[in-house]
Amino acid sequence: MTSESDERTEKAEERTEKAEERTELAEERTKWADQRTFLAQERTFAGWIRTGLASMAVGLGIIEIMREVEPTWLITAIGLILITVGGLLVGLAFFSYRKVTMQLKDSRQPDMAIPIWWIGVIAAALAIVAIGGIGIVFL
């Protein structure tokens, strides 16, 4: 009877060890998942910034290249819309990035390569560039 009891105890200990190993593996996978989510968010932010900059550049290009086209007010309006949309995209990209970063921070924040305030400074500088582009159009 004692050997049966010892056998049950050994099996219970084995199950406990396996459960602990699975828990450690799950925690490791979760850490890597958070890292992947964070890196995906950085790539998305970069994509939106590129799109915003491209929109601003196209807007300025349209205005400059098509100055002689009539009606000039239409060309200027299209260019200004593109510049404004580019500036808005930059701002929206920052707020989206910040939102996801704060959500990750609430769970298990991975080590961030770039502090959030730097991202804010970059986004603000690019928005100022958009405003400057609008000012250039009217000069």
HELIX and SHEET records of a PDB file:
HELIX    1   1 THR A    2  ILE A   65  1                                  64    
HELIX    2   2 THR A   72  ASP A  106  1                                  35    
HELIX    3   3 ILE A  116  PHE A  138  1                                  23    
END                                                                             
